[in-house]
Amino acid sequence: MQSLTVRLEMVFGQVKAAASGSGEVRVIDVGSDHGYLALRCLEEGIARNAVCTEIHEGPARKSQAALKGAGYSDVSEVHVTDGLIGVPLKDNDIIVIAGMGGLNIIDIIGQAIKDNGTDVFKNVTFVLQPQKSNEIVRKYLAETGFVYVDETVCYDRDIFYNCIRVVYKGITSKLTDEQACYGPLLINKFDKGDKEVSLYFEHLNKIFEIRKRSNPTVKSALEERKQNERK
Protein backbone atom coordinates (compact mmCIF):
# COMPACT_ATOMS: atom_id res chain seq x y z
CA MET A 1 0.00 0.00 0.00
CA GLN A 2 1.33 3.41 -0.96
CA SER A 3 2.36 5.37 2.13
CA LEU A 4 1.59 9.08 2.34
CA THR A 5 2.80 11.98 4.42
CA VAL A 6 0.56 13.20 7.22
CA ARG A 7 -0.53 16.08 4.98
CA LEU A 8 -1.48 13.79 2.11
CA GLU A 9 -3.20 11.37 4.49
CA MET A 10 -5.42 14.29 5.49
CA VAL A 11 -6.15 15.02 1.83
CA PHE A 12 -6.78 11.33 1.17
CA GLY A 13 -9.24 11.25 4.06
CA GLN A 14 -11.28 13.99 2.39
CA VAL A 15 -11.19 12.15 -0.94
CA LYS A 16 -12.33 8.94 0.76
CA ALA A 17 -15.20 10.75 2.48
CA ALA A 18 -16.23 12.38 -0.80
CA ALA A 19 -16.19 9.03 -2.62
CA SER A 20 -18.41 7.29 -0.07
CA GLY A 21 -21.66 6.33 -1.78
CA SER A 22 -20.79 8.21 -4.97
CA GLY A 23 -20.76 5.23 -7.32
CA GLU A 24 -18.06 5.10 -9.98
CA VAL A 25 -15.52 7.75 -9.03
CA ARG A 26 -12.64 9.26 -10.96
CA VAL A 27 -9.97 11.09 -8.98
CA ILE A 28 -8.13 13.90 -10.72
CA ASP A 29 -4.96 14.97 -8.91
CA VAL A 30 -3.77 18.34 -10.17
CA GLY A 31 -0.04 18.76 -9.64
CA SER A 32 0.29 15.12 -8.69
CA ASP A 33 4.08 15.13 -8.14
CA HIS A 34 4.89 11.41 -7.82
CA GLY A 35 1.31 10.21 -8.27
CA TYR A 36 1.20 8.80 -4.75
CA LEU A 37 -2.27 10.06 -3.89
CA ALA A 38 -3.81 8.72 -7.10
CA LEU A 39 -2.06 5.40 -6.57
CA ARG A 40 -3.40 5.10 -3.02
CA CYS A 41 -6.93 5.86 -4.22
CA LEU A 42 -6.71 3.07 -6.80
CA GLU A 43 -5.15 0.61 -4.36
CA GLU A 44 -7.92 1.07 -1.83
CA GLY A 45 -10.67 1.03 -4.43
CA ILE A 46 -11.67 4.58 -3.64
CA ALA A 47 -11.57 5.40 -7.36
CA ARG A 48 -12.16 3.32 -10.48
CA ASN A 49 -9.95 5.65 -12.52
CA ALA A 50 -7.33 8.27 -11.81
CA VAL A 51 -5.98 11.23 -13.76
CA CYS A 52 -2.76 13.02 -12.83
CA THR A 53 -1.83 16.38 -14.29
CA GLU A 54 1.54 18.10 -14.18
CA ILE A 55 2.74 21.28 -15.83
CA HIS A 56 6.25 19.83 -16.32
CA GLU A 57 7.26 16.60 -18.04
CA GLY A 58 9.67 15.43 -15.32
CA PRO A 59 7.11 15.09 -12.51
CA ALA A 60 4.57 13.70 -15.02
CA ARG A 61 6.97 10.89 -15.88
CA LYS A 62 7.37 10.07 -12.18
CA SER A 63 3.61 9.80 -11.75
CA GLN A 64 3.30 7.67 -14.86
CA ALA A 65 6.10 5.35 -13.71
CA ALA A 66 4.51 4.91 -10.26
CA LEU A 67 1.09 4.05 -11.70
CA LYS A 68 2.53 1.74 -14.35
CA GLY A 69 4.80 0.02 -11.84
CA ALA A 70 1.82 -0.76 -9.64
CA GLY A 71 -0.16 -2.17 -12.57
CA TYR A 72 -2.70 0.64 -13.00
CA SER A 73 -1.82 1.85 -16.49
CA ASP A 74 -5.20 0.74 -17.88
CA VAL A 75 -7.18 2.80 -15.37
CA SER A 76 -5.01 5.91 -15.17
CA GLU A 77 -3.92 8.83 -17.30
CA VAL A 78 -1.14 11.37 -16.92
CA HIS A 79 -1.37 14.71 -18.69
CA VAL A 80 1.29 17.37 -19.08
CA THR A 81 -0.89 20.45 -18.84
CA ASP A 82 -1.61 23.56 -16.81
CA GLY A 83 -4.14 22.65 -14.14
CA LEU A 84 -7.20 21.02 -15.69
CA ILE A 85 -6.79 22.33 -19.23
CA GLY A 86 -7.57 19.56 -21.72
CA VAL A 87 -9.18 17.32 -19.07
CA PRO A 88 -12.98 17.45 -19.55
CA LEU A 89 -14.81 16.98 -16.27
CA LYS A 90 -17.65 14.51 -15.75
CA ASP A 91 -20.10 13.44 -13.06
CA ASN A 92 -18.63 11.99 -9.84
CA ASP A 93 -15.16 13.42 -10.42
CA ILE A 94 -13.22 14.25 -7.28
CA ILE A 95 -10.68 16.94 -8.09
CA VAL A 96 -7.72 17.34 -5.77
CA ILE A 97 -5.62 20.49 -5.87
CA ALA A 98 -3.11 20.21 -3.04
CA GLY A 99 0.21 21.75 -2.17
CA MET A 100 -0.26 24.90 -4.27
CA GLY A 101 -0.63 28.56 -3.51
CA GLY A 102 -4.16 29.82 -3.13
CA LEU A 103 -4.02 32.13 -6.14
CA ASN A 104 -2.96 29.23 -8.35
CA ILE A 105 -5.90 27.19 -7.06
CA ILE A 106 -8.30 30.03 -7.89
CA ASP A 107 -6.85 30.32 -11.40
CA ILE A 108 -7.26 26.58 -12.01
CA ILE A 109 -10.88 26.52 -10.81
CA GLY A 110 -11.73 29.65 -12.76
CA GLN A 111 -10.31 28.20 -15.97
CA ALA A 112 -12.14 24.92 -15.38
CA ILE A 113 -15.43 26.80 -15.09
CA LYS A 114 -14.73 28.55 -18.42
CA ASP A 115 -13.80 25.26 -20.11
CA ASN A 116 -16.58 23.06 -18.71
CA GLY A 117 -19.44 25.35 -17.70
CA THR A 118 -21.14 25.06 -14.34
CA ASP A 119 -23.63 22.24 -15.03
CA VAL A 120 -21.05 19.47 -14.59
CA PHE A 121 -19.69 21.23 -11.51
CA LYS A 122 -22.89 20.36 -9.64
CA ASN A 123 -21.80 16.70 -9.59
CA VAL A 124 -18.12 17.27 -8.87
CA THR A 125 -16.30 17.54 -5.54
CA PHE A 126 -13.20 19.66 -4.97
CA VAL A 127 -10.64 18.79 -2.30
CA LEU A 128 -8.32 21.74 -1.84
CA GLN A 129 -5.20 22.15 0.26
CA PRO A 130 -3.80 25.67 -0.21
CA GLN A 131 -0.30 26.43 1.00
CA LYS A 132 -1.11 30.13 1.46
CA SER A 133 -3.75 32.81 0.83
CA ASN A 134 -6.43 30.73 2.54
CA GLU A 135 -8.64 33.74 3.20
CA ILE A 136 -8.65 34.66 -0.50
CA VAL A 137 -9.48 31.09 -1.54
CA ARG A 138 -12.32 30.77 0.96
CA LYS A 139 -13.94 34.05 -0.07
CA TYR A 140 -13.60 33.15 -3.74
CA LEU A 141 -15.26 29.78 -3.23
CA ALA A 142 -18.22 31.26 -1.38
CA GLU A 143 -18.67 34.12 -3.84
CA THR A 144 -18.41 31.76 -6.83
CA GLY A 145 -21.19 29.45 -5.62
CA PHE A 146 -19.39 26.69 -3.72
CA VAL A 147 -20.69 25.26 -0.46
CA TYR A 148 -18.40 23.99 2.29
CA VAL A 149 -18.74 20.30 3.15
CA ASP A 150 -15.80 19.83 5.52
CA GLU A 151 -12.52 21.34 6.66
CA THR A 152 -9.70 19.56 8.45
CA VAL A 153 -6.25 20.41 9.76
CA CYS A 154 -3.07 18.47 10.48
CA TYR A 155 0.44 19.08 11.75
CA ASP A 156 3.16 17.62 9.55
CA ARG A 157 6.89 18.18 9.95
CA ASP A 158 6.49 21.31 12.09
CA ILE A 159 3.91 22.92 9.79
CA PHE A 160 0.12 23.22 10.08
CA TYR A 161 -1.91 22.44 6.98
CA ASN A 162 -5.61 22.74 6.29
CA CYS A 163 -7.82 20.98 3.75
CA ILE A 164 -11.15 22.18 2.35
CA ARG A 165 -13.85 20.03 0.71
CA VAL A 166 -16.46 21.90 -1.32
CA VAL A 167 -19.20 21.21 -3.84
CA TYR A 168 -20.71 23.61 -6.35
CA LYS A 169 -24.34 24.63 -5.76
CA GLY A 170 -24.43 27.89 -7.68
CA ILE A 171 -25.51 29.71 -4.53
CA THR A 172 -23.24 32.65 -3.83
CA SER A 173 -22.55 33.84 -0.31
CA LYS A 174 -20.16 36.08 1.57
CA LEU A 175 -17.91 35.03 4.41
CA THR A 176 -16.98 37.30 7.28
CA ASP A 177 -13.29 38.10 7.59
CA GLU A 178 -13.13 35.73 10.55
CA GLN A 179 -14.67 32.88 8.54
CA ALA A 180 -12.34 33.56 5.63
CA CYS A 181 -9.18 33.58 7.74
CA TYR A 182 -10.02 30.78 10.18
CA GLY A 183 -12.40 28.63 8.14
CA PRO A 184 -16.20 28.59 8.60
CA LEU A 185 -16.37 24.91 9.51
CA LEU A 186 -13.15 24.97 11.52
CA ILE A 187 -14.71 27.66 13.71
CA ASN A 188 -17.58 25.26 14.42
CA LYS A 189 -15.11 22.50 15.28
CA PHE A 190 -13.21 24.88 17.57
CA ASP A 191 -16.44 25.77 19.36
CA LYS A 192 -17.06 22.04 19.91
CA GLY A 193 -13.63 21.61 21.51
CA ASP A 194 -11.62 20.01 18.70
CA LYS A 195 -8.08 19.87 20.13
CA GLU A 196 -6.19 19.95 16.83
CA VAL A 197 -8.23 22.89 15.57
CA SER A 198 -7.60 24.69 18.87
CA LEU A 199 -3.85 24.30 18.37
CA TYR A 200 -4.22 25.48 14.79
CA PHE A 201 -6.09 28.59 15.91
CA GLU A 202 -3.42 29.36 18.50
CA HIS A 203 -0.88 29.15 15.68
CA LEU A 204 -2.99 31.41 13.44
CA ASN A 205 -3.48 33.97 16.21
CA LYS A 206 0.28 34.39 16.54
CA ILE A 207 0.76 34.77 12.79
CA PHE A 208 -2.16 37.16 12.44
CA GLU A 209 -0.81 39.41 15.22
CA ILE A 210 2.11 40.11 12.88
CA ARG A 211 0.17 40.19 9.62
CA LYS A 212 -2.51 42.55 10.94
CA ARG A 213 -0.11 45.47 10.60
CA SER A 214 -0.28 45.30 6.81
CA ASN A 215 -3.46 43.29 6.15
CA PRO A 216 -6.82 44.85 7.10
CA THR A 217 -8.70 41.58 6.46
CA VAL A 218 -6.49 39.73 8.94
CA LYS A 219 -6.80 42.58 11.45
CA SER A 220 -10.60 42.45 11.22
CA ALA A 221 -10.61 38.65 11.50
CA LEU A 222 -8.39 38.67 14.57
CA GLU A 223 -10.54 41.23 16.32
CA GLU A 224 -13.71 39.30 15.52
CA ARG A 225 -12.17 36.01 16.72
CA LYS A 226 -11.11 37.55 20.03
CA GLN A 227 -14.60 38.93 20.57
CA ASN A 228 -16.22 35.57 19.83
CA GLU A 229 -13.81 33.65 22.06
CA ARG A 230 -14.77 35.92 24.96
CA LYS A 231 -18.48 35.09 24.59
KAPE-V443615 format. One record per residue. N is the residue number from 1. RES is the residue in one letter. D_FIRST is the distance of its C-alpha to the first C-alpha in whole Angstrom. Layout:
BEGIN
((N;RES;D_FIRST) (N;RES;D_FIRST))
END
This chain:
BEGIN
((1;M;0) (2;Q;4) (3;S;6) (4;L;10) (5;T;13) (6;V;15) (7;R;17) (8;L;14) (9;E;13) (10;M;16) (11;V;16) (12;F;13) (13;G;15) (14;Q;18) (15;V;17) (16;K;15) (17;A;19) (18;A;20) (19;A;19) (20;S;20) (21;G;23) (22;S;23) (23;G;23) (24;E;21) (25;V;20) (26;R;19) (27;V;17) (28;I;19) (29;D;18) (30;V;21) (31;G;21) (32;S;17) (33;D;18) (34;H;15) (35;G;13) (36;Y;10) (37;L;11) (38;A;12) (39;L;9) (40;R;7) (41;C;10) (42;L;10) (43;E;7) (44;E;8) (45;G;12) (46;I;13) (47;A;15) (48;R;16) (49;N;17) (50;A;16) (51;V;19) (52;C;18) (53;T;22) (54;E;23) (55;I;27) (56;H;26) (57;E;26) (58;G;24) (59;P;21) (60;A;21) (61;R;20) (62;K;17) (63;S;16) (64;Q;17) (65;A;16) (66;A;12) (67;L;12) (68;K;15) (69;G;13) (70;A;10) (71;G;13) (72;Y;13) (73;S;17) (74;D;19) (75;V;17) (76;S;17) (77;E;20) (78;V;20) (79;H;24) (80;V;26) (81;T;28) (82;D;29) (83;G;27) (84;L;27) (85;I;30) (86;G;30) (87;V;27) (88;P;29) (89;L;28) (90;K;28) (91;D;27) (92;N;24) (93;D;23) (94;I;21) (95;I;22) (96;V;20) (97;I;22) (98;A;21) (99;G;22) (100;M;25) (101;G;29) (102;G;30) (103;L;33) (104;N;31) (105;I;29) (106;I;32) (107;D;33) (108;I;30) (109;I;31) (110;G;34) (111;Q;34) (112;A;32) (113;I;34) (114;K;37) (115;D;35) (116;N;34) (117;G;37) (118;T;36) (119;D;36) (120;V;32) (121;F;31) (122;K;32) (123;N;29) (124;V;27) (125;T;25) (126;F;24) (127;V;22) (128;L;23) (129;Q;23) (130;P;26) (131;Q;26) (132;K;30) (133;S;33) (134;N;31) (135;E;35) (136;I;36) (137;V;33) (138;R;33) (139;K;37) (140;Y;36) (141;L;34) (142;A;36) (143;E;39) (144;T;37) (145;G;37) (146;F;33) (147;V;33) (148;Y;30) (149;V;28) (150;D;26) (151;E;26) (152;T;23) (153;V;23) (154;C;21) (155;Y;22) (156;D;20) (157;R;22) (158;D;25) (159;I;25) (160;F;25) (161;Y;24) (162;N;24) (163;C;23) (164;I;25) (165;R;24) (166;V;27) (167;V;29) (168;Y;32) (169;K;35) (170;G;38) (171;I;39) (172;T;40) (173;S;41) (174;K;41) (175;L;40) (176;T;42) (177;D;41) (178;E;39) (179;Q;37) (180;A;36) (181;C;36) (182;Y;34) (183;G;32) (184;P;34) (185;L;31) (186;L;30) (187;I;34) (188;N;34) (189;K;31) (190;F;33) (191;D;36) (192;K;34) (193;G;33) (194;D;30) (195;K;29) (196;E;27) (197;V;29) (198;S;32) (199;L;31) (200;Y;30) (201;F;33) (202;E;35) (203;H;33) (204;L;34) (205;N;38) (206;K;38) (207;I;37) (208;F;39) (209;E;42) (210;I;42) (211;R;41) (212;K;44) (213;R;47) (214;S;46) (215;N;44) (216;P;46) (217;T;43) (218;V;41) (219;K;45) (220;S;45) (221;A;42) (222;L;42) (223;E;46) (224;E;44) (225;R;42) (226;K;44) (227;Q;46) (228;N;44) (229;E;43) (230;R;46) (231;K;47))
END
